[in-house]
């Protein structure tokens, strides 16, 4: 499947909402998509949750872990 849309999800310390966000995107009717989670140096379990979903959906979800640089840096 070639993705039509790439959803970029920048997140910092989002363990309380990242799972709901991922599920919401996966529940969309459009299936030709990829989800790129950019973990901006979270100190909580955000990265772990993202990687668990990336293992379940390796063709759809990718996690990028980076040092904290702020929202603009994470989006870029």
C-alpha positions in Angstrom: 0.0 0.0 0.0 1.4 3.4 -1.0 0.3 6.1 1.4 -1.7 8.9 0.0 -1.5 11.1 3.1 1.2 11.4 5.8 -0.1 12.4 9.2 2.7 14.0 11.3 2.0 13.9 15.0 4.5 15.9 17.0 4.3 15.0 20.7 6.0 15.9 24.0 5.0 14.1 27.2 1.7 12.9 25.7 1.3 9.5 27.3 -2.2 10.5 28.5 -3.5 11.2 24.9 -1.2 9.6 22.3 -3.0 6.3 22.3 -6.4 8.0 21.7 -4.8 10.1 19.0 -3.4 7.1 17.2 -6.6 5.1 17.5 -8.6 8.1 16.1 -6.3 8.3 13.1 -6.5 4.6 12.5 -10.3 4.7 12.7 -10.6 7.0 9.7 -12.1 5.7 6.6 -9.1 6.6 4.5 -6.6 3.7 4.8 -3.9 4.8 2.4 -2.0 6.8 5.0 1.0 6.7 7.1 1.4 8.1 10.7 4.7 9.6 11.6 5.0 10.2 15.4 7.7 12.6 16.3 8.6 12.2 19.9 10.2 15.5 20.9 12.3 14.2 23.9 9.4 13.1 26.1 10.2 12.1 29.6 7.2 9.9 30.1 6.0 6.7 28.2 5.1 8.5 25.0 7.9 6.8 23.0 7.1 3.4 24.4 3.4 3.7 23.5 4.3 4.9 20.0 6.8 2.1 19.4 4.2 -0.5 20.6 1.8 0.8 17.9 4.6 0.9 15.3 5.2 -2.8 16.0 1.5 -3.6 15.5 1.2 -1.5 12.4 4.7 -1.5 10.8 3.5 -0.5 7.3 1.5 2.5 8.7 3.2 3.9 11.8 6.8 5.2 12.2 8.2 6.7 15.3 11.0 9.3 15.3 12.7 9.9 18.7 14.6 13.2 18.9 15.9 15.5 21.6 13.5 18.2 22.8 13.6 21.1 20.4 10.1 22.5 20.6 7.0 22.1 18.5 8.4 23.9 15.4 11.5 21.7 15.4 9.5 18.5 15.8 7.2 19.4 12.9 10.2 20.2 10.6 
